[in-house]
Amino acid sequence: MLVSRSSTGPNTANAESTGTTMTPDGRWVLFGSTATNLVAGQSDSASTSDVFLFDRTSAAIVLVSRLAGTVATAANGNSVPRAISASGRYIVFQSVATDLVAGVTDTNAAGDVYLFDRQTGMNRLISHTASSLLQTGNGSSVAFSDVAIDQDGAFVLFQSHATDLLAGVSDTNALEDIYLFDIQTGARTLVSRSASNPNATGTNQSLPTGITPGATHVLYISSASDLVSGVTDSNGTFDAFLFDRAAGTNSLITSAAGQPSQAANGQMNQVVMTPDARWFVVNTRATNMVPGQVDAAFTDDVFLIDRQTGDRRLLSGVNGSLTQAMGAVQTITRQQLSGNGRFVVISTQGTTLVSGVTDTNGVNDLYLFDRDAGSTRLISGANGSTQTTANGLSGSARLSADGGKLMFSSAATNLVAGLTDSNGAAIDAFLLDIGSGLLTTISTAAGNPGSTANAVTTGVYTNSDGSTFLLNSSATNLVPGITDANAVNDVMTAGRPTALFSNGFEGD
């Protein structure tokens, strides 16, 4: 289904569009676009990027970043979509526009965070000062994709340079701090707080990476050294922390092996968690995450942590080793961890992750760790092989929350036996059924499912059961029956391919 479509017909809009995310049921799609003909009567004098919401049930498009009091007039500055609640009611985005909310005074000349309510059709300033709902904070505020709102649609999570968001708070670090906003009450909570004073920010920068339903817990990385009482932190870089909203306290996730009050000795690049805040996957350069760890490469490795039992496992060990780190693992994303913590997708240039695999392509390949089986297997193999990597780069892995399906993107031309790759080394989107091991192609040409589409297609998001996929593509022959004359990226959704060679856009 074409998402970024002209308001006058089924064809593509008149400029570039980029998909961000969608609701777990696959109904509501959030995207950004510079197109000026997505909404009937659309007026966009600023000629900047705006935020839109697409309903796959009705095919209606809503302009989110709108001039206050209008439905089709774009605001006067660039806006970026970030996240959507599970119901599709609330949209979080950031913007430099100054006319999104009537009466707002915006003097910070920087980005601010806004919340759009689909039921009321109105925007709300989230990053306002403590003294006024209509005055932006005195510094930039940012929301991060996928973690800017909890799935219940109750809290907004954001970071800010501003020092005047909460009354009585001492903010002397001159860097980003993390805040929670309660949508119903309007109350805000400082997350990255000093352990000795809840009304003081930590000593250094903090960046949010996860939020549980109902915002019971917030996951983030920080280089502050005073967030947890009694912790020794001498690494001078980012560590991972978990904020318990009810208790109002932080705990250190990435401690040194066997030393819960000692921060690990290397930088945490990224950390993600399951919705119940039990399982964590950490991408780090630390060399003391597990007992007996041997790490001569001093590059990024990935670990699985069970917060309930305290158990840890090195996932990027040489030939499956639990102590000998391989390194060369790429930064992880939230959709590389299944909702129950069973599956983890590993993207790496390393050639020794799984014993017996032949890897001569010199680029990133994808592997799947199964916690129940305690093993890792190659998934981006040539012609379905688990022993030989394909002939091109693979990445952008997106697991369905139930762990049944995995969408990924690849420039390889020999992933699926018998498939004609007509776009050469351009990236295509693929789907792996984890249970059966069947690999199919999502981005096949309309009317010719045995061939890839004619240009780049990248997977963006997989809904909860792996039945609907969000994609960005510059191909002109993916969706049957449309004219694509804009020669730029468009946003599309596809259903699950029904056969080895089928077009998931037909009937979507």
Secondary structure, DSSP 8 states (H G I E B T S, - for coil): -BSSB-TTSSSB-SS-EEEEEE-TTS-EEEEEE--S-SSTT-B-SS---EEEEEETTT--EEESSB-TT-SSBB-SS-EEEEEE-TTS-EEEEEE--S-SSTT-B--S-S-EEEEEETTTTEEEESSB-SS-TTBB-SS-EE--TTTSB-TTS-EEEEEE--S-SSTT-B--S-S-EEEEEETTT--EEESSEETTEEEEE-SS-EEEEEE-GGGSEEEEEE--S-SSTT-B--S-S-EEEEEETTTTEEEESSEETTEEEEE-SS-EEEEEE-TTS-EEEEEE--S-SSTT-B-SS-S-EEEEEETTT--EEESSBGGG-SSBB---B----GGGB-TTS-EEEEEE--S-SSTT-B--S-S-EEEEEETTTTEEEESSBGGG-SSBB-SS-EEEEEE-TTSSEEEEEE--S-SSTT-B-TTTTS-EEEEEETTT--EEESSEETTEEEEE-SS-EEEEEE-TTSSEEEEEE--SSSSTT----S-S-EEEEEE--SSSS--TTTT-
